[in-house]
Amino acid sequence: MAEVTSYEPGTPSYIDLATTDLDAAKHFYGALFDWDAQDMPAGDQGIYTMLSRHGKDVAGAYQMNPEMAAQGVPPNWTTYITVADVAAAATAVTASGGTVVTDPFDVMTAGRMALAQDPTGATFAMWQAKESIGSYLVNEPGTLVWNELQTDDTAACESFYAEVFGWKAETAETPSGAYTSFRAGDRPVAGMMEIRPEWGPVPPNWSIYLAVVDCDATIEKAVAMGASLEMEPMDIPGVGRMALLQDPQGAYFYIMTAPNAA
């Protein structure tokens, strides 16, 4: 197992799902990725579900509240990025042109977090670990393998994420266009690409990639359970085979086979 015991600051470390039907989402992702679900009381927020694989937490999920629905927020996955001090990180977000959506707060004894948006509107969370580091398994089938920013202003985002997390951006041309790798020190931690007109009205967002053994078989299974295929599978040389899916409630996620995830 690709088990993780800690995350360096500036590393994506967790994902969770906001959905309109928590029970249905637990069934869908549980069947697709072999995730177990454990409901936990979350005070005024109701129930928070921990999603695990092989007994290790890999993600979370919760029922969207009426306020989110009234604001037109669609079901979505959120990327969490580890920080040493979430209050300081929130200050850096504001100073760098971003927006703090939710001020830092304690998540029971698990950690401390804040929700933010970069200058182009892409939403992400910042996580200061206490008892929980986030995802304890990564880079293997059924777990998080990559996080990617899709934006309409890559230059603004390069500057923003450098100031907030210290990321260095390295951009290379690919058959699909320019692709940026964000690095924390010498480690690639996330990617970035520009939203293309042919995609339609896609807002700036942080997308998640979940590793699978067989991309095509996973697509077939997901569609049979009510998901929709939003991007046909494609092979990326040296990376793997990938596709974009939308779950039955409307949240988007990528699946990808990778050499180190088989």
N, C-alpha and C positions, 0 to 999 in steps of 0.2 A: 504493500500500500504506500502511496505517496503522502505520508503523514507529515503534518506541519505542527511544530510546537511553539513557534513565534513568528512574528512578521516585523521586518524593519519598517520604520516610518517611511511613508510614501509608497507603500505597497498595497494594491487592492487585496482585501483580505476576507471579504464576505459579500453575500448577495441576499436580498430578500424580495419577496413577491407581494405586491398589493393587488388583491383580486376581488371580484364581485361575488364569487362563490367559493369560499374556502374549502368546503367539503369536496366539491367537484375538482378543485385544483389539487388537493391532496391525493385524490384517486388518480388523476391524470399523470402527475409527475411521479407518483409512487410506482405506477405501472411502467412508465417509460424509462425511469432511471434507477429503479429498485431502491427508492427512498422510503424510509420509515418516518412516520409523523408522530410527534408528541406535542399535545396541546398544553400550553402553560398559561396560567392566569396572568394578565398584564394590567391589573388595576382598572382604571377608568377606560383603558383602551380595549378591554374585553379579553380576547384570547390571542396569544401569539403562538404559532406552531413552529417547532424546531423540526427541520428535515435532516435526516441522518442516513448514512450509508456505512455498513459494517460497524454500527454503533458509534460512529463519529459524526458530529455535526458538520453539515456541508452548506446549509442554506436555511432560510426562514420564510414564513408566509403569514399573512394576516388579512382579515376581511376589511375592505375599504369602508370607511365611515360615511354617513350621509353628507357631511360637509365636502368630502373629496368628490363624491358623485355630483353634488350641486355645482362644484367648480369645473366640472367637465374633465376631471382627471381620469384617464383611461387606465385599465389594469396595466401594471408595468413592473419590471425588475429594477431594483436599485443596486448600484455598485457602492460598496463601502471601502474607504481608503484609510489605512492605519496612520495615526498621527501620535506624536509623543504627548502633545498638549492640545486638546480640542479647543479650548478657549483661545489660545494663541493662534491656532489654525483659522478659527472663525474670524479673528481680527485681520489676519492676512488675506482672507477671501474678500472682505470689504475693502481693504486698502488696495487690492489689486483689480478692482472693478467688478467683482462678483457680488452675489447677494446671499446673505444668510437667511434662509427660509425658516428654519427652526433653530432657536438659540440652543447652545449646549445644555444637555440635561442628562441625568443619570438613568441608565437602564437597569433598574434594580441594582444588583451587585456585579452584573456582567461587565459593565463598562460605561463609558460616557460618550455621547454622540451629538452631532449637529447635522442638519440637512442644509445643503447649499446649492447654488446655481452659478455656473461660470458666466462670463460676460455675454455668451451667445444663448444662454438659457438652458443648457444641459444640466440636469439635476444629478447630484451625487451626495453621498453621506460620508462623514468623517468619523472614525472610530478610535477612541482611546481605550485600550483594553485594560480590564481589571481581571475578573475571574474568567472571562472568555476572550480568546484571541480572534474569534470569528469562525472561519471554515478550517476544519482540522484535516481534511483530505482535499487535495487538488491534483490536477494534471493526470488523472486516471479516469477511466470510463465512469460516467455518472457524476462527475464533479466539474467544478469550474476550471477552465483551461486558459481563458483569455478574457480581457475586458477592452472595449474599444469605444473611443469617442468618435461620434459622427457629428460634424459641425459645419456651419456655413461660413466660418471665419477661422481658418487654421492658424493664421498669424497671431490673432488675438489670443487664441487658446495656448499657443506655444509660450507666450509671455506670461499668461495667467498661471498656468500650471508650474512653470519654472519658479515663479515667485512664491506660490503657496506650498508646493511640495519639493522644490529643488530639482524637478525633472529636467533632463536634457533631451532635446528633440533631434532625432536623426531621420531625415527623409530620403527615400529612394524611389525611383521610378519602377513601376511594376506593369505587367500587361493590362492591369485594370486601372492604372493611373498612379499618381503619387501616393505613397503610404508612409506615415510617420510612426516611428517607434519611440516611445517615451522610455527613458532610462533613469533609474535611480542608482547613481554611481555607475558600475559597469553592468548592472542587471536590467534587461528589458522588462518593464512592468506593465505596460499597456500600449495600445495602438491608437492611431487617429487617422481619419480620412475625411475628405470633404464630401458633403452631401451633393449628389449629382442631380441635375434637373430631371433625368429620366426616372428617378426614384419616385417622383411625385411629391406631395406635400409632407415630407418627412421633417419633423422638428429636430433641432439639435438634441442629442441623447447619448447616454452611456449604454452601450449594448453589452450583453453577456454571451459568452461561448461556453457550451457544455460539451465535454468530451464524450464520444461514443466509439464503439468498436467498428460498427458498420453504419455509415451515414444513410444509405439507401433503405436498409432494413428498419432503421429508426424512423425515417420519414413515413414508411408504409404503416408502421404501428401507430405513430402519432395521428396520422390522417384517419385511420380506422377508429380512433377514439375521439374524433371531432375536431382535431387541429386542422389548420390550413397551411399549405406550402406556399410561402410568399416569395421565395427565390429558389430556382432550380439548383440542384447540387452542382458544385463546380470543384475542380481540382486546382489547388494552389501548389505549384512545384516547391518541394522542400518543406511544405507546411502540412498539407492534408486535404481532405475532401470536406466541404462545408455546405451548409444550406441554412436558410432562414425559415423559421416556423412561427406561426401564431397559435397560441393555445386556445382552447374552446371559449375562454372568457375574454380573450383579446390581447393578452400580453405577448410581446415578441421575444424570441430568443434564437440564437444560432446554435447549431450543433456542428461539431467538427471532429474528424478523426485526425490524430496527430501521431507522429512516430513514437513519441514517448507516452502515448495514452492507450496503445493497443495491448 
